[in-house]
């Protein structure tokens, strides 16, 4: 909801993974020169170096959206993603509104997705691939399932839910896929993935193994 709210007022979204050390979250916040951080009440207290004036706790509302509405041009920045790349220091990458829409349209056409497709958030919210996973279902009028961290960290449990929920497409790292295959070989519980149309590898080099 916060992502759509920020985009609706013409702002830029910087997704942060709360599972990362708080120091990295704080450094990313200040490096990006963000003006505000939206988080839950229990998490805000762990961000000790960020001034309280920058924090907005989910559930506490200020100025109405109607008063803030601003239609941004297609070339405007929509997301800022920090990635470590080839060094240990995270670097910010700007993604424009038109670039994101172009990417979503290409994925929809390539995978044959529609309003009957079922998506799941299989990656960290701070991962760049999560952007299209979050936005595409709402553009198509489809459904998005958000799994908790416990489910996402357990490959067997994750794919069991994917099968039960009849998910259409998932984004995973090659290491995660490899770990699932290893665990599945020793598991005595069959997992049916009849509705899964595509497993897309991302984030790492995919080898034939």
Secondary structure by P-SEA (a helix, b strand, c coil): caaaaaaaabbbbbbbcccccaaaaaaaaaaacccbbbbcccccccccccccccccccccccccccccccccccccccbbbbbbccccbbbbbbbcaaaaaaaaaaaaaaacccccbbbbcccccccccccccccccccccbbbbbbcaaaaacaaaaaaaaaaacccbbbbcaaaaaaaaaaaaaccbbbbcccccbbbbcccccccc
